[in-house]
Amino acid sequence: MKKLTGKGKGRDYVIDNCFNNNGDEKQDYSCCEVNSSTSKDSYNNHTLGLQDFKDANIFTSATKKSFNNQSSGPQIFKSAMIGNSNEVMLDIDHAYNNN
């Protein structure tokens, strides 16, 4: 099986530019589970819509430019589990911002 990666500076990112809300509608990831060792430019809320991660489990060890709310719409993380407790967190860079 071929490993899918996106090229990052000095690192390959498994999830690259995914799960972003670019519209005005609700994006519902509540109760979803995503397993990826690295995430870049992902899980961002760019426009007016709601982005809901309530009760989601997102296992990632390196995060860059992700989980940012760049809109006037809400981004909900209530009871979400983000990270990987079985692996040392590698990097958190430009993440979890409310712009």
N, CA, C and O atoms as a GROMACS GRO file, in nm:
protein
  396
    1MET      N    1   0.084  -0.117   0.000
    1MET     CA    2   0.000   0.000   0.000
    1MET      C    3   0.089   0.124   0.000
    1MET      O    4   0.183   0.134   0.079
    2LYS      N    5   0.058   0.217  -0.088
    2LYS     CA    6   0.135   0.340  -0.100
    2LYS      C    7   0.095   0.439   0.009
    2LYS      O    8  -0.024   0.458   0.036
    3LYS      N    9   0.193   0.500   0.071
    3LYS     CA   10   0.168   0.602   0.173
    3LYS      C   11   0.132   0.733   0.105
    3LYS      O   12   0.205   0.779   0.017
    4LEU      N   13   0.020   0.793   0.144
    4LEU     CA   14  -0.023   0.921   0.087
    4LEU      C   15   0.031   1.033   0.173
    4LEU      O   16   0.006   1.037   0.293
    5THR      N   17   0.104   1.125   0.113
    5THR     CA   18   0.159   1.237   0.189
    5THR      C   19   0.150   1.365   0.108
    5THR      O   20   0.142   1.363  -0.015
    6GLY      N   21   0.152   1.477   0.179
    6GLY     CA   22   0.166   1.608   0.118
    6GLY      C   23   0.301   1.660   0.161
    6GLY      O   24   0.342   1.638   0.274
    7LYS      N   25   0.370   1.728   0.076
    7LYS     CA   26   0.504   1.775   0.109
    7LYS      C   27   0.499   1.897   0.201
    7LYS      O   28   0.435   1.997   0.169
    8GLY      N   29   0.566   1.889   0.312
    8GLY     CA   30   0.579   1.999   0.406
    8GLY      C   31   0.725   2.036   0.417
    8GLY      O   32   0.812   1.961   0.373
    9LYS      N   33   0.754   2.149   0.474
    9LYS     CA   34   0.891   2.193   0.487
    9LYS      C   35   0.963   2.102   0.587
    9LYS      O   36   0.941   2.113   0.708
   10GLY      N   37   1.047   2.015   0.538
   10GLY     CA   38   1.121   1.925   0.625
   10GLY      C   39   1.042   1.806   0.675
   10GLY      O   40   1.095   1.725   0.751
   11ARG      N   41   0.918   1.793   0.635
   11ARG     CA   42   0.835   1.683   0.684
   11ARG      C   43   0.725   1.654   0.582
   11ARG      O   44   0.676   1.745   0.516
   12ASP      N   45   0.688   1.528   0.569
   12ASP     CA   46   0.573   1.491   0.488
   12ASP      C   47   0.449   1.496   0.576
   12ASP      O   48   0.451   1.446   0.689
   13TYR      N   49   0.342   1.554   0.526
   13TYR     CA   50   0.217   1.563   0.600
   13TYR      C   51   0.115   1.469   0.538
   13TYR      O   52   0.087   1.475   0.418
   14VAL      N   53   0.061   1.382   0.620
   14VAL     CA   54  -0.036   1.283   0.573
   14VAL      C   55  -0.166   1.351   0.536
   14VAL      O   56  -0.224   1.320   0.432
   15ILE      N   57  -0.214   1.442   0.619
   15ILE     CA   58  -0.336   1.518   0.589
   15ILE      C   59  -0.292   1.661   0.557
   15ILE      O   60  -0.236   1.730   0.643
   16ASP      N   61  -0.318   1.705   0.435
   16ASP     CA   62  -0.273   1.836   0.390
   16ASP      C   63  -0.389   1.905   0.317
   16ASP      O   64  -0.435   1.857   0.214
   17ASN      N   65  -0.434   2.017   0.373
   17ASN     CA   66  -0.542   2.097   0.315
   17ASN      C   67  -0.673   2.017   0.306
   17ASN      O   68  -0.735   2.009   0.200
   18CYS      N   69  -0.714   1.961   0.418
   18CYS     CA   70  -0.836   1.880   0.424
   18CYS      C   71  -0.926   1.927   0.538
   18CYS      O   72  -0.880   1.993   0.631
   19PHE      N   73  -1.054   1.894   0.530
   19PHE     CA   74  -1.153   1.921   0.635
   19PHE      C   75  -1.169   2.070   0.662
   19PHE      O   76  -1.202   2.108   0.775
   20ASN      N   77  -1.148   2.155   0.564
   20ASN     CA   78  -1.164   2.299   0.579
   20ASN      C   79  -1.306   2.340   0.540
   20ASN      O   80  -1.365   2.285   0.448
   21ASN      N   81  -1.360   2.439   0.614
   21ASN     CA   82  -1.492   2.493   0.581
   21ASN      C   83  -1.472   2.623   0.504
   21ASN      O   84  -1.430   2.724   0.561
   22ASN      N   85  -1.502   2.619   0.375
   22ASN     CA   86  -1.486   2.737   0.289
   22ASN      C   87  -1.620   2.794   0.246
   22ASN      O   88  -1.625   2.886   0.164
   23GLY      N   89  -1.730   2.743   0.300
   23GLY     CA   90  -1.863   2.790   0.263
   23GLY      C   91  -1.936   2.850   0.382
   23GLY      O   92  -1.881   2.860   0.491
   24ASP      N   93  -2.060   2.889   0.358
   24ASP     CA   94  -2.140   2.952   0.463
   24ASP      C   95  -2.230   2.853   0.536
   24ASP      O   96  -2.307   2.893   0.623
   25GLU      N   97  -2.220   2.727   0.504
   25GLU     CA   98  -2.305   2.625   0.565
   25GLU      C   99  -2.236   2.559   0.685
   25GLU      O  100  -2.117   2.583   0.709
   26LYS      N  101  -2.310   2.478   0.759
   26LYS     CA  102  -2.256   2.404   0.872
   26LYS      C  103  -2.171   2.288   0.822
   26LYS      O  104  -2.210   2.216   0.730
   27GLN      N  105  -2.055   2.270   0.882
   27GLN     CA  106  -1.969   2.157   0.853
   27GLN      C  107  -1.963   2.075   0.981
   27GLN      O  108  -1.906   2.119   1.081
   28ASP      N  109  -2.021   1.957   0.979
   28ASP     CA  110  -2.039   1.878   1.100
   28ASP      C  111  -1.946   1.757   1.102
   28ASP      O  112  -1.967   1.660   1.028
   29TYR      N  113  -1.842   1.762   1.187
   29TYR     CA  114  -1.752   1.650   1.208
   29TYR      C  115  -1.771   1.592   1.348
   29TYR      O  116  -1.684   1.521   1.398
   30SER      N  117  -1.884   1.621   1.410
   30SER     CA  118  -1.908   1.570   1.545
   30SER      C  119  -1.907   1.418   1.542
   30SER      O  120  -1.961   1.355   1.451
   31CYS      N  121  -1.845   1.361   1.644
   31CYS     CA  122  -1.836   1.216   1.664
   31CYS      C  123  -1.755   1.145   1.555
   31CYS      O  124  -1.759   1.022   1.548
   32CYS      N  125  -1.681   1.217   1.470
   32CYS     CA  126  -1.600   1.149   1.369
   32CYS      C  127  -1.464   1.112   1.429
   32CYS      O  128  -1.424   1.166   1.532
   33GLU      N  129  -1.395   1.020   1.364
   33GLU     CA  130  -1.262   0.979   1.408
   33GLU      C  131  -1.168   0.986   1.289
   33GLU      O  132  -1.196   0.930   1.183
   34VAL      N  133  -1.056   1.057   1.307
   34VAL     CA  134  -0.955   1.071   1.203
   34VAL      C  135  -0.821   1.031   1.262
   34VAL      O  136  -0.781   1.082   1.367
   35ASN      N  137  -0.752   0.939   1.196
   35ASN     CA  138  -0.619   0.896   1.239
   35ASN      C  139  -0.516   0.940   1.136
   35ASN      O  140  -0.516   0.893   1.023
   36SER      N  141  -0.430   1.032   1.176
   36SER     CA  142  -0.321   1.076   1.088
   36SER      C  143  -0.205   1.119   1.175
   36SER      O  144  -0.225   1.183   1.278
   37SER      N  145  -0.085   1.084   1.137
   37SER     CA  146   0.029   1.121   1.219
   37SER      C  147   0.059   1.270   1.210
   37SER      O  148   0.110   1.328   1.306
   38THR      N  149   0.028   1.332   1.097
   38THR     CA  150   0.055   1.475   1.079
   38THR      C  151  -0.059   1.542   1.003
   38THR      O  152  -0.123   1.481   0.918
   39SER      N  153  -0.083   1.669   1.035
   39SER     CA  154  -0.187   1.748   0.968
   39SER      C  155  -0.134   1.888   0.940
   39SER      O  156  -0.072   1.950   1.027
   40LYS      N  157  -0.159   1.937   0.819
   40LYS     CA  158  -0.116   2.072   0.782
   40LYS      C  159  -0.227   2.140   0.703
   40LYS      O  160  -0.292   2.077   0.620
   41ASP      N  161  -0.250   2.269   0.731
   41ASP     CA  162  -0.350   2.349   0.660
   41ASP      C  163  -0.486   2.279   0.657
   41ASP      O  164  -0.553   2.276   0.554
   42SER      N  165  -0.526   2.223   0.770
   42SER     CA  166  -0.649   2.144   0.776
   42SER      C  167  -0.735   2.183   0.895
   42SER      O  168  -0.686   2.245   0.990
   43TYR      N  169  -0.862   2.145   0.890
   43TYR     CA  170  -0.959   2.168   0.998
   43TYR      C  171  -0.980   2.317   1.026
   43TYR      O  172  -1.007   2.354   1.140
   44ASN      N  173  -0.967   2.402   0.926
   44ASN     CA  174  -0.983   2.546   0.944
   44ASN      C  175  -1.122   2.591   0.901
   44ASN      O  176  -1.181   2.536   0.808
   45ASN      N  177  -1.173   2.693   0.971
   45ASN     CA  178  -1.302   2.753   0.938
   45ASN      C  179  -1.274   2.889   0.874
   45ASN      O  180  -1.234   2.983   0.943
   46HIS      N  181  -1.295   2.901   0.742
   46HIS     CA  182  -1.256   3.021   0.669
   46HIS      C  183  -1.367   3.122   0.647
   46HIS      O  184  -1.339   3.240   0.627
   47THR      N  185  -1.494   3.080   0.650
   47THR     CA  186  -1.601   3.173   0.614
   47THR      C  187  -1.706   3.182   0.725
   47THR      O  188  -1.672   3.165   0.842
   48LEU      N  189  -1.829   3.207   0.692
   48LEU     CA  190  -1.933   3.235   0.791
   48LEU      C  191  -1.995   3.111   0.855
   48LEU      O  192  -2.066   3.124   0.955
   49GLY      N  193  -1.970   2.994   0.802
   49GLY     CA  194  -2.037   2.874   0.851
   49GLY      C  195  -1.986   2.824   0.985
   49GLY      O  196  -1.878   2.862   1.031
   50LEU      N  197  -2.066   2.739   1.047
   50LEU     CA  198  -2.032   2.672   1.172
   50LEU      C  199  -1.944   2.552   1.140
   50LEU      O  200  -1.970   2.480   1.043
   51GLN      N  201  -1.841   2.529   1.220
   51GLN     CA  202  -1.758   2.409   1.207
   51GLN      C  203  -1.763   2.338   1.342
   51GLN      O  204  -1.717   2.392   1.442
   52ASP      N  205  -1.818   2.217   1.343
   52ASP     CA  206  -1.847   2.145   1.467
   52ASP      C  207  -1.763   2.018   1.478
   52ASP      O  208  -1.776   1.927   1.397
   53PHE      N  209  -1.676   2.013   1.580
   53PHE     CA  210  -1.594   1.895   1.610
   53PHE      C  211  -1.635   1.832   1.743
   53PHE      O  212  -1.557   1.758   1.803
   54LYS      N  213  -1.756   1.860   1.789
   54LYS     CA  214  -1.803   1.808   1.918
   54LYS      C  215  -1.788   1.656   1.923
   54LYS      O  216  -1.832   1.585   1.833
   55ASP      N  217  -1.724   1.606   2.030
   55ASP     CA  218  -1.703   1.463   2.054
   55ASP      C  219  -1.620   1.394   1.945
   55ASP      O  220  -1.622   1.272   1.937
   56ALA      N  221  -1.548   1.470   1.863
   56ALA     CA  222  -1.464   1.410   1.760
   56ALA      C  223  -1.334   1.357   1.822
   56ALA      O  224  -1.289   1.410   1.924
   57ASN      N  225  -1.276   1.256   1.763
   57ASN     CA  226  -1.146   1.202   1.802
   57ASN      C  227  -1.052   1.218   1.683
   57ASN      O  228  -1.066   1.148   1.583
   58ILE      N  229  -0.958   1.311   1.695
   58ILE     CA  230  -0.862   1.336   1.588
   58ILE      C  231  -0.723   1.308   1.643
   58ILE      O  232  -0.669   1.385   1.723
   59PHE      N  233  -0.666   1.196   1.598
   59PHE     CA  234  -0.537   1.152   1.646
   59PHE      C  235  -0.429   1.203   1.551
   59PHE      O  236  -0.418   1.155   1.438
   60THR      N  237  -0.350   1.298   1.598
   60THR     CA  238  -0.242   1.356   1.518
   60THR      C  239  -0.128   1.396   1.610
   60THR      O  240  -0.152   1.436   1.724
   61SER      N  241  -0.005   1.384   1.563
   61SER     CA  242   0.111   1.414   1.645
   61SER      C  243   0.182   1.542   1.607
   61SER      O  244   0.254   1.600   1.688
   62ALA      N  245   0.164   1.587   1.484
   62ALA     CA  246   0.222   1.714   1.439
   62ALA      C  247   0.112   1.792   1.369
   62ALA      O  248   0.043   1.740   1.281
   63THR      N  249   0.097   1.918   1.408
   63THR     CA  250  -0.010   2.001   1.353
   63THR      C  251   0.048   2.135   1.312
   63THR      O  252   0.115   2.202   1.391
   64LYS      N  253   0.024   2.175   1.187
   64LYS     CA  254   0.073   2.304   1.139
   64LYS      C  255  -0.040   2.375   1.065
   64LYS      O  256  -0.102   2.317   0.976
   65LYS      N  257  -0.065   2.501   1.101
   65LYS     CA  258  -0.168   2.584   1.037
   65LYS      C  259  -0.302   2.511   1.032
   65LYS      O  260  -0.366   2.505   0.927
   66SER      N  261  -0.344   2.457   1.145
   66SER     CA  262  -0.468   2.380   1.151
   66SER      C  263  -0.553   2.420   1.271
   66SER      O  264  -0.503   2.481   1.366
   67PHE      N  265  -0.681   2.386   1.265
   67PHE     CA  266  -0.777   2.412   1.372
   67PHE      C  267  -0.793   2.561   1.401
   67PHE      O  268  -0.815   2.599   1.516
   68ASN      N  269  -0.781   2.644   1.300
   68ASN     CA  270  -0.794   2.788   1.316
   68ASN      C  271  -0.932   2.834   1.273
   68ASN      O  272  -0.988   2.785   1.176
   69ASN      N  273  -0.986   2.931   1.348
   69ASN     CA  274  -1.114   2.992   1.312
   69ASN      C  275  -1.085   3.131   1.256
   69ASN      O  276  -1.054   3.224   1.330
   70GLN      N  277  -1.096   3.144   1.125
   70GLN     CA  278  -1.066   3.269   1.057
   70GLN      C  279  -1.194   3.337   1.010
   70GLN      O  280  -1.192   3.416   0.915
   71SER      N  281  -1.306   3.305   1.076
   71SER     CA  282  -1.435   3.357   1.032
   71SER      C  283  -1.512   3.413   1.150
   71SER      O  284  -1.468   3.406   1.265
   72SER      N  285  -1.629   3.468   1.120
   72SER     CA  286  -1.717   3.514   1.227
   72SER      C  287  -1.809   3.400   1.274
   72SER      O  288  -1.880   3.416   1.373
   73GLY      N  289  -1.806   3.288   1.205
   73GLY     CA  290  -1.884   3.172   1.246
   73GLY      C  291  -1.813   3.095   1.357
   73GLY      O  292  -1.691   3.103   1.369
   74PRO      N  293  -1.887   3.021   1.438
   74PRO     CA  294  -1.826   2.948   1.550
   74PRO      C  295  -1.755   2.821   1.505
   74PRO      O  296  -1.787   2.761   1.403
   75GLN      N  297  -1.657   2.782   1.585
   75GLN     CA  298  -1.585   2.657   1.569
   75GLN      C  299  -1.595   2.586   1.704
   75GLN      O  300  -1.544   2.638   1.804
   76ILE      N  301  -1.658   2.470   1.708
   76ILE     CA  302  -1.689   2.402   1.835
   76ILE      C  303  -1.600   2.279   1.853
   76ILE      O  304  -1.593   2.194   1.764
   77PHE      N  305  -1.532   2.271   1.969
   77PHE     CA  306  -1.447   2.157   2.003
   77PHE      C  307  -1.493   2.089   2.131
   77PHE      O  308  -1.416   2.013   2.190
   78LYS      N  309  -1.615   2.113   2.176
   78LYS     CA  310  -1.663   2.059   2.303
   78LYS      C  311  -1.647   1.907   2.309
   78LYS      O  312  -1.697   1.835   2.222
   79SER      N  313  -1.577   1.859   2.411
   79SER     CA  314  -1.551   1.717   2.437
   79SER      C  315  -1.473   1.649   2.325
   79SER      O  316  -1.471   1.526   2.318
   80ALA      N  317  -1.408   1.726   2.238
   80ALA     CA  318  -1.326   1.665   2.133
   80ALA      C  319  -1.192   1.621   2.191
   80ALA      O  320  -1.139   1.685   2.282
   81MET      N  321  -1.138   1.513   2.137
   81MET     CA  322  -1.005   1.466   2.173
   81MET      C  323  -0.915   1.486   2.051
   81MET      O  324  -0.934   1.424   1.947
   82ILE      N  325  -0.817   1.574   2.066
   82ILE     CA  326  -0.726   1.604   1.955
   82ILE      C  327  -0.584   1.582   2.003
   82ILE      O  328  -0.544   1.637   2.106
   83GLY      N  329  -0.509   1.503   1.930
   83GLY     CA  330  -0.372   1.470   1.967
   83GLY      C  331  -0.354   1.320   1.969
   83GLY      O  332  -0.444   1.245   1.929
   84ASN      N  333  -0.240   1.275   2.015
   84ASN     CA  334  -0.211   1.133   2.021
   84ASN      C  335  -0.136   1.105   2.150
   84ASN      O  336  -0.017   1.133   2.160
   85SER      N  337  -0.204   1.050   2.248
   85SER     CA  338  -0.142   1.025   2.379
   85SER      C  339  -0.041   0.911   2.375
   85SER      O  340   0.036   0.894   2.470
   86ASN      N  341  -0.041   0.832   2.268
   86ASN     CA  342   0.054   0.721   2.257
   86ASN      C  343   0.185   0.761   2.191
   86ASN      O  344   0.277   0.680   2.181
   87GLU      N  345   0.194   0.885   2.146
   87GLU     CA  346   0.312   0.932   2.076
   87GLU      C  347   0.346   1.072   2.126
   87GLU      O  348   0.257   1.151   2.157
   88VAL      N  349   0.474   1.100   2.135
   88VAL     CA  350   0.517   1.234   2.176
   88VAL      C  351   0.471   1.335   2.072
   88VAL      O  352   0.487   1.314   1.952
   89MET      N  353   0.413   1.445   2.118
   89MET     CA  354   0.368   1.550   2.027
   89MET      C  355   0.491   1.610   1.960
   89MET      O  356   0.582   1.658   2.027
   90LEU      N  357   0.494   1.607   1.828
   90LEU     CA  358   0.609   1.654   1.753
   90LEU      C  359   0.611   1.806   1.742
   90LEU      O  360   0.706   1.870   1.787
   91ASP      N  361   0.510   1.863   1.683
   91ASP     CA  362   0.503   2.008   1.662
   91ASP      C  363   0.358   2.055   1.670
   91ASP      O  364   0.266   1.986   1.626
   92ILE      N  365   0.340   2.173   1.727
   92ILE     CA  366   0.215   2.246   1.714
   92ILE      C  367   0.256   2.384   1.667
   92ILE      O  368   0.323   2.457   1.741
   93ASP      N  369   0.218   2.421   1.546
   93ASP     CA  370   0.263   2.546   1.486
   93ASP      C  371   0.145   2.616   1.420
   93ASP      O  372   0.079   2.558   1.334
   94HIS      N  373   0.117   2.740   1.459
   94HIS     CA  374   0.007   2.819   1.404
   94HIS      C  375  -0.124   2.741   1.409
   94HIS      O  376  -0.187   2.718   1.307
   95ALA      N  377  -0.163   2.701   1.529
   95ALA     CA  378  -0.282   2.618   1.545
   95ALA      C  379  -0.371   2.671   1.657
   95ALA      O  380  -0.323   2.742   1.746
   96TYR      N  381  -0.500   2.638   1.652
   96TYR     CA  382  -0.599   2.670   1.754
   96TYR      C  383  -0.613   2.820   1.777
   96TYR      O  384  -0.623   2.865   1.891
   97ASN      N  385  -0.613   2.897   1.671
   97ASN     CA  386  -0.628   3.042   1.680
   97ASN      C  387  -0.768   3.085   1.641
   97ASN      O  388  -0.832   3.023   1.555
   98ASN      N  389  -0.815   3.192   1.704
   98ASN     CA  390  -0.941   3.253   1.667
   98ASN      C  391  -0.910   3.390   1.609
   98ASN      O  392  -0.892   3.487   1.683
   99ASN      N  393  -0.903   3.397   1.477
   99ASN     CA  394  -0.865   3.522   1.411
   99ASN      C  395  -0.987   3.603   1.381
   99ASN      O  396  -0.976   3.713   1.325
   0.00000   0.00000   0.00000
